[in-house]
Amino acid sequence: MTHEFKKIINSYTDTQKKGNRCVLATVVALEGSSYRRPGVRMLIDELGNMTGAVSGGCVEKEVLRQSESVFSDGIAKIVTYDGRYRLGCEGILYILVEPFSLAADSIKVIFGEIKSRKPFMITTFFSTEINNVAMGSVIKLKNGEIIPLSNRFSTENAVSRKQFSQKMEPCFKLMIVGAEHDAVQLCAATSLLGWEVTVISSPKDPKTLLNFPGAEEVLHVLPEEFSSDGIDGETAVILMNHNYVTDLKFLISLKDSRPAYIGLLGPAKRREKLLHEFMEYVTEPDDAFLEGIHGPAGLNLGAETPQEIAVYILSEILAVLRNQEPFPLKEKRDRIHN
């Protein structure tokens, strides 16, 4: 969710430069099922341009139409969308449409928190019964600072409203250790998920960000110089150097980190050899670290091409993050989202 909110703020900044106002639409409650769950957001400017989505595309036109009054009078409103008779998702969506205005200083603070990988909360105050009440959203930072998403809203008049709170975790990050063609394809596929991508390459490799569409940075470091300080529980690492010794050295350099996932390219025989030699260098490895290693990386999807291999690696990372055992959804007997 955090990466979607980043896009919304970036889009708002660009819109502000053009002198256009914006409103923010947030799904705050749901009865039944829907394409997306509460907490999804969409920015709308007064020219009708939209960033993000609150559904699969079927609700957005109605929200755009309903936003006209918010642009007109500056008063937030609840939009109720009943999809039981119109959509494949049989649910009722409650969507708050509110003025969106952030000062440059506030945007700087928010992006500072995101860059430093600090979680923050977004709380939305609303009512599903009446519209003529104070409704709106605020950001609460880890240090207790509160930033309203509109200069028209204050929590003083909204304490009795319903509240929807959402914790915005650090953006998930994938560190790709390797810079061959398959790393380029993995980088491109990962960026479509909104994850932050860092590519680790050899100091002798001339490749730059231009060679890795979707990456945020390319680091040219030796394994011995690599620091794992920036690796946290919202990080996955995939070792794909195509060089056994280099992968081993990077695995050793990761020994004190606790990423959510470590993936190894290559067959099971290569993995066993890597782990055997790893434990010769690291005599008492942490059990949690070893359990986080997945090799061969990816789900058994019959992938052949580098693009398909990227899909099965990302699929396994998602399954690990969501603590899911993959199986066809047609075999699921309850709701898609429990």
Protein Blocks (a to p, Z undefined) as FASTA:
>chain_A
ZZmmmmmmmmmmmmmmnopacdddddfbdehjdfbdchiacdddfkopaedjfbeolmmm
mmmmmmmmmmmnopacdddddfklmbmbdcddddddddddddfklmmmmmmmmmnopacd
ddddddfkbmcbccddddddfkopacdfbfkbcfklmmmpccdddddddddddddedjbf
klmmmmmmmmmnopacdddddfklmbdfklmghiabdcdddfklpccklpcfkbccddde
hpaklmmmmmmmmmmpccfbdcdeddfklmmmmmmmmmmmmmbacfklmmmpccdeddde
hpabfmlmmmmmmmmmmmmmnopacddfklpcbdfbZZ
